């Protein structure tokens, strides 16, 4: 009974100790290229500023272009309104 339990614990320890691959999106680019390496294995390459640019890179490959869900965009500071003196009647 101890041997199967120890085997299960050993397998669980080895699988938990292997580092998990984290998927990251670069928030500076609005378009990502999703590249397929296998049936369920893929990764993202976020380095494109437009869909046509990404589609040219995806051409002929097992890949597709997707919008980056974490794109922060170019934020401009809020515009200050000019203060005008009131008209007197």
Phi and psi in radians as a Rosetta constraint file:
Dihedral C 1 N 2 CA 2 C 2 CIRCULARHARMONIC -1.215 0.35
Dihedral N 2 CA 2 C 2 N 3 CIRCULARHARMONIC -0.621 0.35
Dihedral C 2 N 3 CA 3 C 3 CIRCULARHARMONIC -1.123 0.35
Dihedral N 3 CA 3 C 3 N 4 CIRCULARHARMONIC -0.826 0.35
Dihedral C 3 N 4 CA 4 C 4 CIRCULARHARMONIC -1.105 0.35
Dihedral N 4 CA 4 C 4 N 5 CIRCULARHARMONIC -0.651 0.35
Dihedral C 4 N 5 CA 5 C 5 CIRCULARHARMONIC -1.149 0.35
Dihedral N 5 CA 5 C 5 N 6 CIRCULARHARMONIC -0.769 0.35
Dihedral C 5 N 6 CA 6 C 6 CIRCULARHARMONIC -1.135 0.35
Dihedral N 6 CA 6 C 6 N 7 CIRCULARHARMONIC -0.643 0.35
Dihedral C 6 N 7 CA 7 C 7 CIRCULARHARMONIC -1.140 0.35
Dihedral N 7 CA 7 C 7 N 8 CIRCULARHARMONIC -0.746 0.35
Dihedral C 7 N 8 CA 8 C 8 CIRCULARHARMONIC -1.124 0.35
Dihedral N 8 CA 8 C 8 N 9 CIRCULARHARMONIC -0.749 0.35
Dihedral C 8 N 9 CA 9 C 9 CIRCULARHARMONIC -1.115 0.35
Dihedral N 9 CA 9 C 9 N 10 CIRCULARHARMONIC -0.673 0.35
Dihedral C 9 N 10 CA 10 C 10 CIRCULARHARMONIC -1.148 0.35
Dihedral N 10 CA 10 C 10 N 11 CIRCULARHARMONIC -0.757 0.35
Dihedral C 10 N 11 CA 11 C 11 CIRCULARHARMONIC -1.132 0.35
Dihedral N 11 CA 11 C 11 N 12 CIRCULARHARMONIC -0.743 0.35
Dihedral C 11 N 12 CA 12 C 12 CIRCULARHARMONIC -1.123 0.35
Dihedral N 12 CA 12 C 12 N 13 CIRCULARHARMONIC -0.672 0.35
Dihedral C 12 N 13 CA 13 C 13 CIRCULARHARMONIC -1.173 0.35
Dihedral N 13 CA 13 C 13 N 14 CIRCULARHARMONIC -0.747 0.35
Dihedral C 13 N 14 CA 14 C 14 CIRCULARHARMONIC -1.150 0.35
Dihedral N 14 CA 14 C 14 N 15 CIRCULARHARMONIC -0.750 0.35
Dihedral C 14 N 15 CA 15 C 15 CIRCULARHARMONIC -1.224 0.35
Dihedral N 15 CA 15 C 15 N 16 CIRCULARHARMONIC -0.556 0.35
Dihedral C 15 N 16 CA 16 C 16 CIRCULARHARMONIC -1.356 0.35
Dihedral N 16 CA 16 C 16 N 17 CIRCULARHARMONIC -0.442 0.35
Dihedral C 16 N 17 CA 17 C 17 CIRCULARHARMONIC -1.414 0.35
Dihedral N 17 CA 17 C 17 N 18 CIRCULARHARMONIC -0.351 0.35
Dihedral C 17 N 18 CA 18 C 18 CIRCULARHARMONIC -1.266 0.35
Dihedral N 18 CA 18 C 18 N 19 CIRCULARHARMONIC 2.434 0.35
Dihedral C 18 N 19 CA 19 C 19 CIRCULARHARMONIC -1.226 0.35
Dihedral N 19 CA 19 C 19 N 20 CIRCULARHARMONIC 2.443 0.35
Dihedral C 19 N 20 CA 20 C 20 CIRCULARHARMONIC -1.501 0.35
Dihedral N 20 CA 20 C 20 N 21 CIRCULARHARMONIC 2.447 0.35
Dihedral C 20 N 21 CA 21 C 21 CIRCULARHARMONIC -1.436 0.35
Dihedral N 21 CA 21 C 21 N 22 CIRCULARHARMONIC 2.127 0.35
Dihedral C 21 N 22 CA 22 C 22 CIRCULARHARMONIC -1.629 0.35
Dihedral N 22 CA 22 C 22 N 23 CIRCULARHARMONIC 2.366 0.35
Dihedral C 22 N 23 CA 23 C 23 CIRCULARHARMONIC -1.622 0.35
Dihedral N 23 CA 23 C 23 N 24 CIRCULARHARMONIC 2.237 0.35
Dihedral C 23 N 24 CA 24 C 24 CIRCULARHARMONIC -2.129 0.35
Dihedral N 24 CA 24 C 24 N 25 CIRCULARHARMONIC 2.522 0.35
Dihedral C 24 N 25 CA 25 C 25 CIRCULARHARMONIC -1.942 0.35
Dihedral N 25 CA 25 C 25 N 26 CIRCULARHARMONIC 2.382 0.35
Dihedral C 25 N 26 CA 26 C 26 CIRCULARHARMONIC -1.485 0.35
Dihedral N 26 CA 26 C 26 N 27 CIRCULARHARMONIC 2.007 0.35
Dihedral C 26 N 27 CA 27 C 27 CIRCULARHARMONIC -1.252 0.35
Dihedral N 27 CA 27 C 27 N 28 CIRCULARHARMONIC -0.025 0.35
Dihedral C 27 N 28 CA 28 C 28 CIRCULARHARMONIC -1.481 0.35
Dihedral N 28 CA 28 C 28 N 29 CIRCULARHARMONIC -0.251 0.35
Dihedral C 28 N 29 CA 29 C 29 CIRCULARHARMONIC -2.082 0.35
Dihedral N 29 CA 29 C 29 N 30 CIRCULARHARMONIC 2.362 0.35
Dihedral C 29 N 30 CA 30 C 30 CIRCULARHARMONIC -1.398 0.35
Dihedral N 30 CA 30 C 30 N 31 CIRCULARHARMONIC -0.285 0.35
Dihedral C 30 N 31 CA 31 C 31 CIRCULARHARMONIC -2.207 0.35
Dihedral N 31 CA 31 C 31 N 32 CIRCULARHARMONIC 2.410 0.35
Dihedral C 31 N 32 CA 32 C 32 CIRCULARHARMONIC -2.109 0.35
Dihedral N 32 CA 32 C 32 N 33 CIRCULARHARMONIC 2.617 0.35
Dihedral C 32 N 33 CA 33 C 33 CIRCULARHARMONIC -1.809 0.35
Dihedral N 33 CA 33 C 33 N 34 CIRCULARHARMONIC 2.089 0.35
Dihedral C 33 N 34 CA 34 C 34 CIRCULARHARMONIC -1.656 0.35
Dihedral N 34 CA 34 C 34 N 35 CIRCULARHARMONIC 1.987 0.35
Dihedral C 34 N 35 CA 35 C 35 CIRCULARHARMONIC -1.872 0.35
Dihedral N 35 CA 35 C 35 N 36 CIRCULARHARMONIC 2.194 0.35
Dihedral C 35 N 36 CA 36 C 36 CIRCULARHARMONIC -1.612 0.35
Dihedral N 36 CA 36 C 36 N 37 CIRCULARHARMONIC 2.279 0.35
Dihedral C 36 N 37 CA 37 C 37 CIRCULARHARMONIC -1.871 0.35
Dihedral N 37 CA 37 C 37 N 38 CIRCULARHARMONIC -0.341 0.35
Dihedral C 37 N 38 CA 38 C 38 CIRCULARHARMONIC -2.755 0.35
Dihedral N 38 CA 38 C 38 N 39 CIRCULARHARMONIC -2.922 0.35
Dihedral C 38 N 39 CA 39 C 39 CIRCULARHARMONIC -1.113 0.35
Dihedral N 39 CA 39 C 39 N 40 CIRCULARHARMONIC -0.731 0.35
Dihedral C 39 N 40 CA 40 C 40 CIRCULARHARMONIC -2.141 0.35
Dihedral N 40 CA 40 C 40 N 41 CIRCULARHARMONIC 0.088 0.35
Dihedral C 40 N 41 CA 41 C 41 CIRCULARHARMONIC -1.826 0.35
Dihedral N 41 CA 41 C 41 N 42 CIRCULARHARMONIC 2.141 0.35
Dihedral C 41 N 42 CA 42 C 42 CIRCULARHARMONIC -2.643 0.35
Dihedral N 42 CA 42 C 42 N 43 CIRCULARHARMONIC 2.886 0.35
Dihedral C 42 N 43 CA 43 C 43 CIRCULARHARMONIC -2.518 0.35
Dihedral N 43 CA 43 C 43 N 44 CIRCULARHARMONIC 2.878 0.35
Dihedral C 43 N 44 CA 44 C 44 CIRCULARHARMONIC -1.922 0.35
Dihedral N 44 CA 44 C 44 N 45 CIRCULARHARMONIC 2.484 0.35
Dihedral C 44 N 45 CA 45 C 45 CIRCULARHARMONIC -2.172 0.35
Dihedral N 45 CA 45 C 45 N 46 CIRCULARHARMONIC 1.757 0.35
Dihedral C 45 N 46 CA 46 C 46 CIRCULARHARMONIC -1.723 0.35
Dihedral N 46 CA 46 C 46 N 47 CIRCULARHARMONIC 1.674 0.35
Dihedral C 46 N 47 CA 47 C 47 CIRCULARHARMONIC -2.665 0.35
Dihedral N 47 CA 47 C 47 N 48 CIRCULARHARMONIC 0.502 0.35
Dihedral C 47 N 48 CA 48 C 48 CIRCULARHARMONIC -2.133 0.35
Dihedral N 48 CA 48 C 48 N 49 CIRCULARHARMONIC 2.462 0.35
Dihedral C 48 N 49 CA 49 C 49 CIRCULARHARMONIC -1.688 0.35
Dihedral N 49 CA 49 C 49 N 50 CIRCULARHARMONIC -0.224 0.35
Dihedral C 49 N 50 CA 50 C 50 CIRCULARHARMONIC -2.619 0.35
Dihedral N 50 CA 50 C 50 N 51 CIRCULARHARMONIC 2.786 0.35
Dihedral C 50 N 51 CA 51 C 51 CIRCULARHARMONIC -1.147 0.35
Dihedral N 51 CA 51 C 51 N 52 CIRCULARHARMONIC -0.740 0.35
Dihedral C 51 N 52 CA 52 C 52 CIRCULARHARMONIC -1.062 0.35
Dihedral N 52 CA 52 C 52 N 53 CIRCULARHARMONIC -0.651 0.35
Dihedral C 52 N 53 CA 53 C 53 CIRCULARHARMONIC -1.106 0.35
Dihedral N 53 CA 53 C 53 N 54 CIRCULARHARMONIC -0.743 0.35
Dihedral C 53 N 54 CA 54 C 54 CIRCULARHARMONIC -1.194 0.35
Dihedral N 54 CA 54 C 54 N 55 CIRCULARHARMONIC -0.704 0.35
Dihedral C 54 N 55 CA 55 C 55 CIRCULARHARMONIC -1.136 0.35
Dihedral N 55 CA 55 C 55 N 56 CIRCULARHARMONIC -0.564 0.35
Dihedral C 55 N 56 CA 56 C 56 CIRCULARHARMONIC -1.173 0.35
Dihedral N 56 CA 56 C 56 N 57 CIRCULARHARMONIC -0.620 0.35
Dihedral C 56 N 57 CA 57 C 57 CIRCULARHARMONIC -1.290 0.35
Dihedral N 57 CA 57 C 57 N 58 CIRCULARHARMONIC -0.547 0.35
Dihedral C 57 N 58 CA 58 C 58 CIRCULARHARMONIC -1.412 0.35
Dihedral N 58 CA 58 C 58 N 59 CIRCULARHARMONIC -0.251 0.35
Dihedral C 58 N 59 CA 59 C 59 CIRCULARHARMONIC -1.051 0.35
Dihedral N 59 CA 59 C 59 N 60 CIRCULARHARMONIC 2.208 0.35
Dihedral C 59 N 60 CA 60 C 60 CIRCULARHARMONIC 1.422 0.35
Dihedral N 60 CA 60 C 60 N 61 CIRCULARHARMONIC 0.079 0.35
Dihedral C 60 N 61 CA 61 C 61 CIRCULARHARMONIC -2.061 0.35
Dihedral N 61 CA 61 C 61 N 62 CIRCULARHARMONIC 2.873 0.35
Dihedral C 61 N 62 CA 62 C 62 CIRCULARHARMONIC -1.457 0.35
Dihedral N 62 CA 62 C 62 N 63 CIRCULARHARMONIC 1.367 0.35
Dihedral C 62 N 63 CA 63 C 63 CIRCULARHARMONIC -2.681 0.35
Dihedral N 63 CA 63 C 63 N 64 CIRCULARHARMONIC 2.830 0.35
Dihedral C 63 N 64 CA 64 C 64 CIRCULARHARMONIC -2.556 0.35
Dihedral N 64 CA 64 C 64 N 65 CIRCULARHARMONIC 2.718 0.35
Dihedral C 64 N 65 CA 65 C 65 CIRCULARHARMONIC -1.676 0.35
Dihedral N 65 CA 65 C 65 N 66 CIRCULARHARMONIC 2.406 0.35
Dihedral C 65 N 66 CA 66 C 66 CIRCULARHARMONIC -2.357 0.35
Dihedral N 66 CA 66 C 66 N 67 CIRCULARHARMONIC 2.691 0.35
Dihedral C 66 N 67 CA 67 C 67 CIRCULARHARMONIC -1.293 0.35
Dihedral N 67 CA 67 C 67 N 68 CIRCULARHARMONIC 2.447 0.35
Dihedral C 67 N 68 CA 68 C 68 CIRCULARHARMONIC -1.328 0.35
Dihedral N 68 CA 68 C 68 N 69 CIRCULARHARMONIC 2.033 0.35
Dihedral C 68 N 69 CA 69 C 69 CIRCULARHARMONIC -1.250 0.35
Dihedral N 69 CA 69 C 69 N 70 CIRCULARHARMONIC -0.256 0.35
Dihedral C 69 N 70 CA 70 C 70 CIRCULARHARMONIC -1.894 0.35
Dihedral N 70 CA 70 C 70 N 71 CIRCULARHARMONIC 0.295 0.35
Dihedral C 70 N 71 CA 71 C 71 CIRCULARHARMONIC -1.167 0.35
Dihedral N 71 CA 71 C 71 N 72 CIRCULARHARMONIC 2.197 0.35
Dihedral C 71 N 72 CA 72 C 72 CIRCULARHARMONIC -1.557 0.35
Dihedral N 72 CA 72 C 72 N 73 CIRCULARHARMONIC -0.398 0.35
Dihedral C 72 N 73 CA 73 C 73 CIRCULARHARMONIC 1.379 0.35
Dihedral N 73 CA 73 C 73 N 74 CIRCULARHARMONIC 3.102 0.35
Dihedral C 73 N 74 CA 74 C 74 CIRCULARHARMONIC -1.669 0.35
Dihedral N 74 CA 74 C 74 N 75 CIRCULARHARMONIC 1.955 0.35
Dihedral C 74 N 75 CA 75 C 75 CIRCULARHARMONIC -1.668 0.35
Dihedral N 75 CA 75 C 75 N 76 CIRCULARHARMONIC 2.234 0.35
Dihedral C 75 N 76 CA 76 C 76 CIRCULARHARMONIC -1.765 0.35
Dihedral N 76 CA 76 C 76 N 77 CIRCULARHARMONIC 2.550 0.35
Dihedral C 76 N 77 CA 77 C 77 CIRCULARHARMONIC -1.134 0.35
Dihedral N 77 CA 77 C 77 N 78 CIRCULARHARMONIC 2.598 0.35
Dihedral C 77 N 78 CA 78 C 78 CIRCULARHARMONIC -1.070 0.35
Dihedral N 78 CA 78 C 78 N 79 CIRCULARHARMONIC 2.440 0.35
Dihedral C 78 N 79 CA 79 C 79 CIRCULARHARMONIC -1.326 0.35
Dihedral N 79 CA 79 C 79 N 80 CIRCULARHARMONIC 2.316 0.35
Dihedral C 79 N 80 CA 80 C 80 CIRCULARHARMONIC -1.405 0.35
Dihedral N 80 CA 80 C 80 N 81 CIRCULARHARMONIC 2.353 0.35
Dihedral C 80 N 81 CA 81 C 81 CIRCULARHARMONIC -1.405 0.35
Dihedral N 81 CA 81 C 81 N 82 CIRCULARHARMONIC 2.482 0.35
Dihedral C 81 N 82 CA 82 C 82 CIRCULARHARMONIC -1.322 0.35
Dihedral N 82 CA 82 C 82 N 83 CIRCULARHARMONIC 2.460 0.35
Dihedral C 82 N 83 CA 83 C 83 CIRCULARHARMONIC -1.647 0.35
Dihedral N 83 CA 83 C 83 N 84 CIRCULARHARMONIC 2.169 0.35
Dihedral C 83 N 84 CA 84 C 84 CIRCULARHARMONIC -1.913 0.35
Dihedral N 84 CA 84 C 84 N 85 CIRCULARHARMONIC 2.466 0.35
Dihedral C 84 N 85 CA 85 C 85 CIRCULARHARMONIC -1.185 0.35
Dihedral N 85 CA 85 C 85 N 86 CIRCULARHARMONIC 2.588 0.35
Dihedral C 85 N 86 CA 86 C 86 CIRCULARHARMONIC -1.253 0.35
Dihedral N 86 CA 86 C 86 N 87 CIRCULARHARMONIC 2.515 0.35
Dihedral C 86 N 87 CA 87 C 87 CIRCULARHARMONIC -1.380 0.35
Dihedral N 87 CA 87 C 87 N 88 CIRCULARHARMONIC 2.427 0.35
Dihedral C 87 N 88 CA 88 C 88 CIRCULARHARMONIC -1.761 0.35
Dihedral N 88 CA 88 C 88 N 89 CIRCULARHARMONIC 2.412 0.35
